[in-house]
Amino acid sequence: MAPIVELTPRVGAADLLVVPVFAGRVPGPGADLVDGALDGGLAAFMAEAGFDAAGPGKPDIVPV
């Protein structure tokens, strides 16, 4: 049985933001909240930054 994850959005300062994105730029849990906070700009940002979500063991790190 898969674990149940409950997300609670909060506003605050952060030095790091981790957004789960699967291969093919498929958004993971909570990515919709980040996209909403960016007024729908998450996909555009990933394209501009060259993010490709290569797969497990191959994390993409995008400095902003």
Backbone as CSV, one residue per row, in Angstrom:
resi,resn,N_x,N_y,N_z,CA_x,CA_y,CA_z,C_x,C_y,C_z
1,MET,0.848,-1.184,0.000,0.000,0.000,0.000,0.891,1.244,0.000
2,ALA,0.601,2.164,-0.891,1.387,3.393,-1.006,1.075,4.327,0.164
3,PRO,2.091,5.064,0.629,1.837,6.017,1.708,0.967,7.170,1.224
4,ILE,0.198,7.733,2.122,-0.640,8.887,1.821,0.132,10.135,2.229
5,VAL,0.274,11.055,1.302,1.008,12.288,1.555,0.015,13.434,1.558
6,GLU,0.038,14.212,2.611,-0.843,15.371,2.716,0.014,16.627,2.700
7,LEU,-0.251,17.523,1.762,0.542,18.741,1.604,-0.210,19.947,2.136
8,THR,0.510,20.781,2.854,-0.069,22.006,3.383,0.792,23.177,2.916
9,PRO,0.286,23.993,1.986,1.088,25.128,1.512,1.265,26.185,2.596
10,ARG,2.465,26.716,2.651,2.766,27.783,3.613,3.654,28.816,2.933
11,VAL,3.539,30.035,3.384,4.351,31.113,2.840,5.502,31.362,3.796
12,GLY,6.682,31.508,3.243,7.844,31.782,4.070,9.084,31.889,3.204
13,ALA,10.168,32.263,3.833,11.438,32.371,3.128,12.112,31.006,3.094
14,ALA,12.840,30.750,2.024,13.549,29.479,1.905,14.796,29.670,1.064
15,ASP,15.818,28.899,1.371,17.043,28.905,0.584,17.022,27.823,-0.487
16,LEU,16.082,26.889,-0.356,16.017,25.763,-1.277,14.568,25.353,-1.470
17,LEU,14.218,25.046,-2.695,12.884,24.548,-2.998,13.040,23.294,-3.844
18,VAL,12.500,22.196,-3.366,12.572,20.935,-4.090,11.179,20.635,-4.633
19,VAL,11.106,20.448,-5.941,9.833,20.166,-6.593,9.959,18.810,-7.287
20,PRO,9.107,17.850,-6.934,9.203,16.548,-7.586,8.669,16.602,-9.020
21,VAL,9.529,16.223,-9.954,9.148,16.176,-11.365,9.725,14.885,-11.935
22,PHE,8.882,14.125,-12.613,9.296,12.846,-13.165,9.749,13.006,-14.608
23,ALA,10.323,11.939,-15.168,10.810,11.966,-16.546,9.715,12.487,-17.477
24,GLY,10.138,13.258,-18.450,9.187,13.853,-19.391,8.525,15.103,-18.835
25,ARG,9.115,15.665,-17.780,8.566,16.868,-17.106,7.160,16.652,-16.574
26,VAL,6.878,15.442,-16.097,5.584,15.132,-15.489,5.629,15.594,-14.028
27,PRO,4.766,16.526,-13.640,4.793,17.057,-12.275,4.455,15.989,-11.237
28,GLY,5.174,16.028,-10.124,4.911,15.121,-9.012,4.016,15.791,-7.977
29,PRO,3.806,15.123,-6.842,2.941,15.667,-5.794,3.427,17.036,-5.306
30,GLY,2.542,17.987,-5.286,2.855,19.330,-4.797,3.341,20.286,-5.863
31,ALA,3.717,19.772,-7.028,4.200,20.648,-8.092,3.110,21.618,-8.540
32,ASP,1.855,21.173,-8.459,0.747,22.067,-8.839,0.660,23.269,-7.906
33,LEU,1.006,23.072,-6.629,0.996,24.194,-5.681,2.086,25.206,-6.024
34,VAL,3.258,24.691,-6.397,4.358,25.578,-6.793,3.994,26.306,-8.076
35,ASP,3.428,25.586,-9.037,3.035,26.201,-10.294,2.001,27.299,-10.061
36,GLY,1.059,27.053,-9.163,0.055,28.068,-8.831,0.678,29.304,-8.203
37,ALA,1.650,29.083,-7.315,2.322,30.211,-6.665,3.140,31.027,-7.657
38,LEU,3.549,30.380,-8.745,4.314,31.073,-9.790,3.418,31.522,-10.943
39,ASP,2.122,31.583,-10.698,1.146,31.989,-11.717,1.277,31.176,-12.996
40,GLY,1.489,29.863,-12.831,1.563,28.976,-13.979,2.903,28.975,-14.688
41,GLY,3.924,29.512,-14.065,5.218,29.644,-14.733,6.194,28.503,-14.527
42,LEU,5.808,27.438,-13.821,6.754,26.352,-13.552,7.210,25.660,-14.833
43,ALA,6.298,25.309,-15.721,6.666,24.641,-16.971,7.556,25.532,-17.838
44,ALA,7.217,26.814,-17.910,8.028,27.744,-18.695,9.426,27.867,-18.099
45,PHE,9.507,27.900,-16.770,10.809,27.989,-16.111,11.649,26.750,-16.410
46,MET,11.022,25.563,-16.326,11.772,24.329,-16.584,12.302,24.305,-18.014
47,ALA,11.496,24.757,-18.971,11.933,24.790,-20.364,13.078,25.783,-20.544
48,GLU,12.939,26.955,-19.961,13.973,27.987,-20.085,15.284,27.551,-19.441
49,ALA,15.186,26.825,-18.312,16.381,26.395,-17.578,16.999,25.133,-18.168
50,GLY,16.334,24.504,-19.143,16.861,23.287,-19.735,16.664,22.056,-18.876
51,PHE,15.702,22.109,-17.973,15.406,20.997,-17.076,14.772,19.872,-17.875
52,ASP,15.298,18.626,-17.704,14.715,17.526,-18.469,14.276,16.339,-17.627
53,ALA,14.455,16.362,-16.319,14.040,15.268,-15.436,14.506,13.935,-16.004
54,ALA,15.807,13.725,-15.988,16.429,12.567,-16.612,16.015,11.228,-16.013
55,GLY,15.584,11.205,-14.785,15.128,9.953,-14.191,15.810,9.662,-12.868
56,PRO,15.460,8.546,-12.235,16.013,8.191,-10.930,17.538,8.145,-10.942
57,GLY,18.120,8.705,-9.917,19.569,8.713,-9.804,20.249,9.757,-10.650
58,LYS,19.480,10.545,-11.380,20.032,11.591,-12.250,19.292,12.901,-11.975
59,PRO,19.481,13.471,-10.797,18.730,14.691,-10.469,19.196,15.881,-11.298
60,ASP,18.257,16.718,-11.638,18.560,17.988,-12.284,18.553,19.051,-11.198
61,ILE,19.600,19.819,-11.136,19.683,20.913,-10.163,19.720,22.197,-10.962
62,VAL,18.749,23.056,-10.697,18.616,24.290,-11.455,18.785,25.470,-10.511
63,PRO,19.925,26.164,-10.582,20.095,27.360,-9.747,19.200,28.482,-10.246
64,VAL,18.648,29.231,-9.311,17.802,30.368,-9.683,18.315,31.638,-9.066
